[in-house]
Amino acid sequence: MVCYLKHPNWSEDECHNYGANATEGEAQSLLTKLTSPQGEEATRDFVQSRDSESFPNNRMEEIVAETLKIPRRAAAQSAWSVMSGDYRDILPTIKVPTLWIGGLQSHIPLECMSWAASEIPDAELTLVPGRHHMFMEQPEPFNLALSDFFLSRRPLA
């Protein structure tokens, strides 16, 4: 996602293409929940919403447990930093070969991933099965995509 927050002057198509799917009020509400007495439950719900129902429960519990090691206030501040960022102007300045890898069933729209990859010079978009944690859900296709990318960029001796 390039921008999490919807800007009031953007069309629905622009919001969709940039991955903007929440208003500032919706984002603030989520962050308030993360720091509330129900912060653990809110964290679990948020993390689980990013993955498919078939995602192994024991792996989900590992992710949640690691996420909960971060003090809730610091987690909310970190999340706000990501949510409020607008990286559209940064993408064209990336000067290294880039692999934008995403899950075929990701919560991030395909149009957003395609647009973002097209804005980065010398970028490649690869989609693999899975959602947000596709590297855990489908490690073989994910690792193959990484391997193919790095091998294709390796200078010939």
C-alpha positions in Angstrom: 0.0 0.0 0.0 1.3 3.4 -0.9 -1.1 5.5 1.2 -3.4 4.1 3.9 -5.5 7.2 4.5 -8.0 8.5 2.0 -7.4 12.1 1.1 -10.7 14.1 0.8 -9.8 15.4 -2.7 -9.0 12.0 -4.2 -11.6 10.1 -6.3 -12.6 6.5 -5.3 -10.3 5.2 -8.2 -7.3 7.1 -6.8 -8.0 5.8 -3.3 -8.2 2.3 -4.7 -5.0 2.6 -6.8 -3.0 4.0 -3.9 -4.4 1.5 -1.4 -6.1 4.2 0.7 -8.9 2.4 2.5 -9.6 4.4 5.7 -10.4 7.8 6.8 -8.3 9.5 9.4 -11.2 9.0 11.9 -11.3 5.2 11.1 -7.5 5.0 11.5 -7.6 6.9 14.8 -10.4 4.6 16.1 -8.3 1.5 15.3 -5.3 3.0 17.1 -7.4 3.9 20.1 -8.5 0.3 20.3 -4.9 -0.9 20.2 -4.1 1.2 23.2 -7.3 0.4 25.2 -7.8 -2.3 27.8 -9.0 -4.4 24.8 -5.7 -3.8 23.0 -4.7 -7.4 22.9 -8.1 -8.4 21.3 -7.9 -5.5 18.9 -4.4 -6.5 17.9 -5.4 -10.1 17.4 -8.4 -9.0 15.2 -6.3 -6.7 13.1 -3.6 -9.3 12.5 -6.1 -12.0 11.7 -8.0 -9.8 9.3 -4.9 -9.7 7.0 -4.7 -13.5 6.5 -7.0 -16.2 5.2 -9.1 -18.4 7.4 -6.9 -21.3 6.3 -3.8 -19.7 7.7 -2.4 -22.1 10.3 -3.7 -21.0 13.8 -0.4 -21.8 15.5 1.5 -19.5 13.1 -1.1 -16.8 13.6 -0.6 -17.1 17.4 3.2 -16.7 16.8 2.6 -13.5 14.9 0.2 -12.1 17.5 2.5 -13.0 20.4 5.4 -11.3 18.7 3.3 -8.2 17.9 2.1 -8.0 21.5 5.7 -7.8 22.7 5.6 -4.2 21.5 4.0 -1.9 24.1 0.6 -0.9 22.8 1.3 2.8 22.8 4.5 2.3 20.8 2.6 -0.1 18.4 0.0 2.6 17.9 2.6 5.3 17.2 4.4 3.0 14.7 1.1 2.1 13.0 0.2 5.8 12.7 3.5 6.5 11.1 2.8 3.9 8.4 -0.8 4.8 8.0 -0.2 8.6 7.7 2.6 8.2 5.2 2.2 9.0 1.6 5.0 7.4 -0.4 3.8 8.3 -3.9 6.6 10.8 -4.5 9.3 8.5 -3.1 8.7 5.6 -5.4 10.2 7.2 -8.6 13.4 8.0 -6.6 14.3 4.4 -5.9 17.5 3.7 -7.8 18.0 0.0 -7.1 16.4 -3.0 -8.8 13.2 -3.7 -6.8 10.9 -6.6 -6.4 7.4 -5.7 -5.3 6.0 -8.9 -4.1 2.4 -9.3 -3.0 -0.2 -12.0 -2.2 -2.8 -12.8 -4.8 -5.5 -12.6 -2.2 -4.0 -9.6 -0.4 -6.1 -6.9 1.2 -4.0 -4.5 -0.8 -5.7 -4.1 -4.2 -3.8 -5.5 -7.3 -4.2 -2.0 -8.9 -2.2 -0.5 -6.0 0.6 -3.0 -6.3 0.7 -2.7 -10.1 0.7 1.1 -9.9 3.3 1.3 -7.2 5.6 -1.1 -9.1 5.2 0.9 -12.3 6.3 4.0 -10.5 9.7 2.5 -9.4 12.3 2.5 -12.1 13.5 -1.1 -12.8 10.9 -2.7 -10.6 9.3 -6.0 -11.0 5.9 -7.0 -9.6 5.4 -10.7 -8.7 2.3 -12.1 -7.1 2.3 -15.3 -5.2 -0.6 -17.3 -3.6 -1.7 -16.0 -0.2 -2.5 -12.9 1.6 -0.4 -10.6 3.8 1.9 -13.2 5.3 2.3 -15.1 2.0 5.9 -16.0 2.9 4.5 -18.1 5.8 1.3 -19.2 4.1 3.0 -20.3 0.8 6.8 -20.3 1.4 7.7 -22.3 -1.7 6.3 -19.9 -4.3 7.5 -16.9 -2.2 11.0 -18.2 -2.0 11.0 -19.1 -5.7 10.0 -15.6 -6.6 12.8 -14.1 -4.5 15.3 -16.6 -5.9 14.3 -15.9 -9.5 14.5 -12.1 -8.9 18.0 -12.3 -7.4 19.3 -14.8 -9.9 18.0 -12.6 -12.8 19.9 -9.6 -11.3 23.1 -11.4 -10.7 26.0 -10.2 -12.9 27.3 -12.8 -15.2 31.0 -13.7 -14.6 
